Amino acid sequence: MIKKALLFALLLWGVKSYGQYDTLHYLPPVFVSNQIKTSNNSCRDHYLILSTNKAASFNVTITRGDGALFSAYNDINSNEVSTGVFSLSRSTPVKLKFNNRGYNTEHIVSRNSLNTVLNIGGYKLEATQPFFANIRHLAGAQGASLTCKGTTALGTNFFAGFQAAGTGTSSADKEHSHFIAVMATKNNTNVTLSGFNPGVTFYGQPNSGSPKTANPISFTLNAGQSYIVAQTKDSMTAIGIDMDEYNGIRIVSDKEIAVNSGSWTGPSNNGGSRDIGIDQLIPAKFAGTKYVLIRGKNTTNNSNSIEKFIAIATQPDTTFITSGAGDLDTIVGQGNYKTLTGTGYWTAATSTPSGTISHDNMAFTSTQPVLIYQTLFGSSNTTTSSMNLIPPLADCIGSDSIYIHDAEQFGNNSVITVTSPVTSTVKLQDETGNVLVTVGPSSENLPGTLISDFRTFVYDIDNSVNDVFITADEKVTVGFLGASSNIGGAGYMSAFSDRDVEYITSDPLFIGNGRARLDLCEGNPAYISIDDPEIYSSFQWFKNNNQIIGETNDSLQVNNAGDYKAIASYCALPLESTLISVDEFGSPGEQGFSKISALYESETFDGFLNNSNVAEWDEQSKDFNNASLVANGPKVKTSLYNKPGYHPVPFYNVANGEYLKSFNPISNLNGSNHFSFFIVLKDSNSATSNPIISFENSATGAKILKTATGYAFSQEPLSSGGPINATVDVNTAQYSILAGVHNGSVLQLFANGKAGLVDFGNTTSNTIDIGSHLIIGGGEEGSGKFFNGFVAEILIIDTALNATDRQIVETYYGVKYGITFDPTNDESGINDGDYVSNNGSVVWDYSVNTDYHHSVSGIGLDECGRLRQWQNKDANNTDAVSIGLGTIANSVGANPNSFNVDNTYFMWGRNTLDFDSFGETDFGNTLNGEVVESRVARIWKTQQTGIVGSLRVQFNLGLGNGTAIFDLADTRLLVDTDDVFATGAISIAPTSYNNITGMVNFDHNFVPATGFYFSLGSINKITTPLPITLLNFEANLQKDKTVQCNWSSASESNNAYYTIEKSKDGKQWLHVSDVKGAGNSSEKINYSTLDLNPFLGLSYYRLSQTDYDGEKRDLGIETIVINELLDHSIHVFPNPANTHVTVSSNQLINGVVNIRSGLGQIVIQSNLSDTYSAEIDISQLANGVYYVEVQFGSINRIVKLVVE
């Protein structure tokens, strides 16, 4: 048993810490009104500026929304590598001018493109290195700047903001507009716009109410597609709503989107002054509670400045905003806004660092996160407005280097604005590397005392400077602002840092296939931890989406299964980790997941229908190395007879060449060839020397073979017939646990705990060739050798287990599948025959249960040992009893009950006496006053570990007792403290029973006072006599499209014959054949018969048995699905016949059936309609040879018939 320390870390790390400086940008289109779409003064030239801090060049690729490379441009700086691909470095920025002017460019849309899905208009920009992407628009009187915000701009929850507007009207109102543009990054993205203030409408969108208000707007986009809504001011005025009322509109989606919003144009005051104010939004999660703003250049009328900012609340609670000067404002409700301006906000900076110019600034804090949209001006001219989305203050916000190309494109009086920590040193250089100014640490210069660790400064760009490169030793936020006459433009070039939440793992947590497997038993205790916890301010853990009260540290102890996640506060941003679905506990025998190289379990097939095809077998270890079919795969068997431990198991049919192959080679095996393996299997008449499993897909790879007396291990070519390296004898017709251990020198096989022989004398090397693809169900591909039988489970461990640990793993499989251990004591250090849990407890002691060591089975909970078995029965159907916790369901997974205490077991076994009452006299009056009139000779003994509680004991009397004619109400479960039932026994009446199926259930809590022995009795031997014990029954499709029915019996009494019938609906049954029984027998007998005319599709086969006295009882039903058949086959039986004959077909008969004489004359004719079979009276026919002819339209089928 392995114990080791566990460390699992949640990694929250900044691979997207650049904000606008990123390797991926999305740029949705923008909108202009029809009134100005052709105006050179309001919409003319459009530029895309790319810059980077990297000295080395790299390529940037730009594609349109429809995936085509961007081609509608003029490359001003000559950076083009090929169409849509550009070389970029710090010294060679990219400047592209869009082809055409006005709205006649791909990126600009007008009214005709609103409210529709657009395949072009948006862009995707990608590179291997981070870069800035800045869109600029210039016209005769208007200018605008929009900086893409990289992957930080991608989200699912946004609040739109717009340029702050005046309230008056003017002749330019048809030119003023607000718009929202959405671009999808993934297919099938559902988007909804809502939260409209009363009176907010959009062109072409439905509205209702008074005042008219837009209804929620929903649409679906595929990756790269865009959608725009907009409204002009004249339409707003007609309703009587101010333009500012559009602030706070909520945009939500189910997949990540990018969003632009703004005003083209927006009126800056109550007159006709206007300019463009647009920006790319950030998700609401980046809203902050601490802000510093730098005022633009319009400082006129300070008491009622048109330099404004709009605050939008992102939380439903009331938000209080306190300015540095002490002013207090409130915003009530999510999505509501406040327009803020005035003397309490804008004040002169209290100090001006050397080399910079005087300016106004402001500071404020809020009680809830808010988004800030600032309207600012490039000059004192009221026509030079712009709009920026402002980042909050936080340690993680900003960049330490920013390159701005063509910084004075909007005018010669442009400035650089910087907000930085007071402890930072910030340097500005031009494109040639000349230092323009260096600002060292200085005192804060913000109003009031709210924020004391930041300062602002403004640098006036010299007219000779083209590009500005800003570097700092701490993160700073940088803006640029400029104007020329009526043109104004502004933008931010750094902000909005994000962090990815990812995993790093160490044993024993393994992640793959969308799941996490945590072996709690490899560490004590087990923890999930957050990496680099010092960068986060707080933590909260959740399980199954419920907050875990009190778990607010950077690590969490994990004790059980569930879906776990953490929310860590990073720069006031609540970052949520990816969900960790812990769905596994323990490992077989507590060997530890870190040691397991492969684990294939039958639980994969829970829920499969009988005879379902297996396309893939999920591998459960850390490697997730699933095995899949190559040509033909096995079929799952779910009938009671083929479901050991109530687990469905695949059957490999040698006739079809069925096998599975692992996706990848087996990994993690010990380099010195120390390994162990366990296989739960049952052979079904495989040829001797045929392979069952190949550990390597090669001729000389290690493999398991069938032998005449058991199984063997070999690594020689199958064509050579050997040599054999190790063997073990076992009854291959029964389910067995085959184990193998290689200690670096020899490999030894074990079957149900019994040691096999070791012989390496026929090989030249003790090295085992193992580690290639695993083949389940045959030899290496191309060998043509396959297995015929069942493989329930495979476990491969990369260490050589000692006898003690091997016995613990064998116990896991023995209990799980109901397999009896061989008690031959052939090893030292362990007691063969014992079942031992992972903590060393002997849960079935052979020394005290020797007489009952038959059909041993059990249920139990062993978390670390992986066992969760709530019901069971003997794997090989040599017993009629099943026991379950509370109930008996179709499978273990369907049983809703479980043990509450770890290492709880309930085991049972039986003696060798028959399951009948012939000659049995050990019964009498019970302690609770009932008179028992008969009892089966078989007795069961149980052994309990821990407190078990009430159990369901089920007897399947339908296996051979004709219960349809009996009343099972008179059966009794007899429980005693010893194996003498004539005295001291108690009787328990059935909880439920079914006189048709023969199932009878008893509920009982085994305790020392009443005993741990039990048997089955009857209080009325007339209505419920207790004298055929069926082992198995199955129906299998053959290559020639016939169906072979196989069954076997362990004992028979008074058995005349068996009958096989078939049905399409489970209600109407057609005779297939009768098979003579053995009369009376105590030996195992195998039976078989063929159906030459099976039905197409789903059908049922029923086995029944008839006594010499004519009593008939049903024994079992199997299902089968046939996808295609040989055309129109017919079957005539009995043949020879005497008085009547039945004619059947695998197709519906709609036509004439003729019986012709040997000379071809029709002697009997019958018309049949919509039937698969019909009985025909032939009693008038003389003895001789006849021919039965069935007509299927134009097709005739003829079968010879002998009448005698």
Secondary structure as GFF3:
##gff-version 3
##sequence-region A 1 1204
A	DSSP	beta_strand	8	13	.	.	.	ID=ss1
A	DSSP	beta_strand	22	27	.	.	.	ID=ss2
A	DSSP	beta_strand	30	31	.	.	.	ID=ss3
A	DSSP	beta_strand	45	51	.	.	.	ID=ss4
A	DSSP	beta_strand	58	64	.	.	.	ID=ss5
A	DSSP	beta_strand	73	75	.	.	.	ID=ss6
A	DSSP	beta_strand	80	82	.	.	.	ID=ss7
A	DSSP	beta_strand	85	88	.	.	.	ID=ss8
A	DSSP	beta_strand	94	98	.	.	.	ID=ss9
A	DSSP	beta_strand	108	109	.	.	.	ID=ss10
A	DSSP	three_ten_helix	111	113	.	.	.	ID=ss11
A	DSSP	beta_strand	123	138	.	.	.	ID=ss12
A	DSSP	beta_strand	143	147	.	.	.	ID=ss13
A	DSSP	three_ten_helix	150	153	.	.	.	ID=ss14
A	DSSP	beta_strand	155	159	.	.	.	ID=ss15
A	DSSP	beta_strand	177	184	.	.	.	ID=ss16
A	DSSP	beta_strand	189	194	.	.	.	ID=ss17
A	DSSP	beta_strand	207	208	.	.	.	ID=ss18
A	DSSP	beta_strand	213	214	.	.	.	ID=ss19
A	DSSP	beta_strand	217	221	.	.	.	ID=ss20
A	DSSP	beta_strand	226	232	.	.	.	ID=ss21
A	DSSP	alpha_helix	233	239	.	.	.	ID=ss22
A	DSSP	three_ten_helix	243	246	.	.	.	ID=ss23
A	DSSP	beta_strand	250	267	.	.	.	ID=ss24
A	DSSP	beta_strand	274	280	.	.	.	ID=ss25
A	DSSP	three_ten_helix	284	286	.	.	.	ID=ss26
A	DSSP	beta_strand	288	294	.	.	.	ID=ss27
A	DSSP	three_ten_helix	302	304	.	.	.	ID=ss28
A	DSSP	beta_strand	308	313	.	.	.	ID=ss29
A	DSSP	beta_strand	319	323	.	.	.	ID=ss30
A	DSSP	beta_strand	328	331	.	.	.	ID=ss31
A	DSSP	beta_strand	337	340	.	.	.	ID=ss32
A	DSSP	beta_strand	347	348	.	.	.	ID=ss33
A	DSSP	beta_strand	360	377	.	.	.	ID=ss34
A	DSSP	beta_strand	385	390	.	.	.	ID=ss35
A	DSSP	beta_strand	399	404	.	.	.	ID=ss36
A	DSSP	beta_strand	415	421	.	.	.	ID=ss37
A	DSSP	beta_strand	426	430	.	.	.	ID=ss38
A	DSSP	beta_strand	435	439	.	.	.	ID=ss39
A	DSSP	beta_strand	454	460	.	.	.	ID=ss40
A	DSSP	beta_strand	468	484	.	.	.	ID=ss41
A	DSSP	beta_strand	487	492	.	.	.	ID=ss42
A	DSSP	beta_strand	500	504	.	.	.	ID=ss43
A	DSSP	beta_strand	509	512	.	.	.	ID=ss44
A	DSSP	beta_strand	515	518	.	.	.	ID=ss45
A	DSSP	three_ten_helix	520	522	.	.	.	ID=ss46
A	DSSP	beta_strand	527	530	.	.	.	ID=ss47
A	DSSP	three_ten_helix	533	535	.	.	.	ID=ss48
A	DSSP	beta_strand	538	543	.	.	.	ID=ss49
A	DSSP	beta_strand	546	547	.	.	.	ID=ss50
A	DSSP	beta_strand	555	557	.	.	.	ID=ss51
A	DSSP	beta_strand	562	570	.	.	.	ID=ss52
A	DSSP	beta_strand	573	576	.	.	.	ID=ss53
A	DSSP	beta_strand	580	582	.	.	.	ID=ss54
A	DSSP	three_ten_helix	588	590	.	.	.	ID=ss55
A	DSSP	three_ten_helix	593	595	.	.	.	ID=ss56
A	DSSP	beta_strand	596	600	.	.	.	ID=ss57
A	DSSP	three_ten_helix	602	605	.	.	.	ID=ss58
A	DSSP	beta_strand	612	613	.	.	.	ID=ss59
A	DSSP	beta_strand	616	617	.	.	.	ID=ss60
A	DSSP	beta_strand	627	629	.	.	.	ID=ss61
A	DSSP	beta_strand	635	637	.	.	.	ID=ss62
A	DSSP	three_ten_helix	640	642	.	.	.	ID=ss63
A	DSSP	three_ten_helix	644	646	.	.	.	ID=ss64
A	DSSP	beta_strand	649	652	.	.	.	ID=ss65
A	DSSP	three_ten_helix	654	656	.	.	.	ID=ss66
A	DSSP	beta_strand	660	665	.	.	.	ID=ss67
A	DSSP	beta_strand	674	683	.	.	.	ID=ss68
A	DSSP	beta_strand	691	694	.	.	.	ID=ss69
A	DSSP	beta_strand	703	706	.	.	.	ID=ss70
A	DSSP	beta_strand	710	714	.	.	.	ID=ss71
A	DSSP	three_ten_helix	718	720	.	.	.	ID=ss72
A	DSSP	beta_strand	726	729	.	.	.	ID=ss73
A	DSSP	beta_strand	736	743	.	.	.	ID=ss74
A	DSSP	beta_strand	747	751	.	.	.	ID=ss75
A	DSSP	beta_strand	754	755	.	.	.	ID=ss76
A	DSSP	beta_strand	757	758	.	.	.	ID=ss77
A	DSSP	beta_strand	773	776	.	.	.	ID=ss78
A	DSSP	beta_strand	789	797	.	.	.	ID=ss79
A	DSSP	alpha_helix	803	817	.	.	.	ID=ss80
A	DSSP	beta_strand	835	836	.	.	.	ID=ss81
A	DSSP	beta_strand	842	844	.	.	.	ID=ss82
A	DSSP	three_ten_helix	850	852	.	.	.	ID=ss83
A	DSSP	beta_strand	857	862	.	.	.	ID=ss84
A	DSSP	beta_strand	867	869	.	.	.	ID=ss85
A	DSSP	beta_strand	871	873	.	.	.	ID=ss86
A	DSSP	beta_strand	881	885	.	.	.	ID=ss87
A	DSSP	three_ten_helix	892	894	.	.	.	ID=ss88
A	DSSP	beta_strand	904	910	.	.	.	ID=ss89
A	DSSP	beta_strand	934	935	.	.	.	ID=ss90
A	DSSP	beta_strand	940	945	.	.	.	ID=ss91
A	DSSP	beta_strand	951	956	.	.	.	ID=ss92
A	DSSP	three_ten_helix	957	959	.	.	.	ID=ss93
A	DSSP	three_ten_helix	963	965	.	.	.	ID=ss94
A	DSSP	three_ten_helix	968	970	.	.	.	ID=ss95
A	DSSP	beta_strand	971	976	.	.	.	ID=ss96
A	DSSP	beta_strand	986	988	.	.	.	ID=ss97
A	DSSP	beta_strand	992	994	.	.	.	ID=ss98
A	DSSP	beta_strand	999	1004	.	.	.	ID=ss99
A	DSSP	beta_strand	1013	1018	.	.	.	ID=ss100
A	DSSP	beta_strand	1029	1037	.	.	.	ID=ss101
A	DSSP	beta_strand	1043	1063	.	.	.	ID=ss102
A	DSSP	beta_strand	1070	1081	.	.	.	ID=ss103
A	DSSP	beta_strand	1085	1091	.	.	.	ID=ss104
A	DSSP	beta_strand	1097	1107	.	.	.	ID=ss105
A	DSSP	beta_strand	1112	1122	.	.	.	ID=ss106
A	DSSP	beta_strand	1130	1133	.	.	.	ID=ss107
A	DSSP	beta_strand	1140	1156	.	.	.	ID=ss108
A	DSSP	beta_strand	1162	1177	.	.	.	ID=ss109
A	DSSP	beta_strand	1184	1192	.	.	.	ID=ss110
A	DSSP	beta_strand	1195	1203	.	.	.	ID=ss111
###
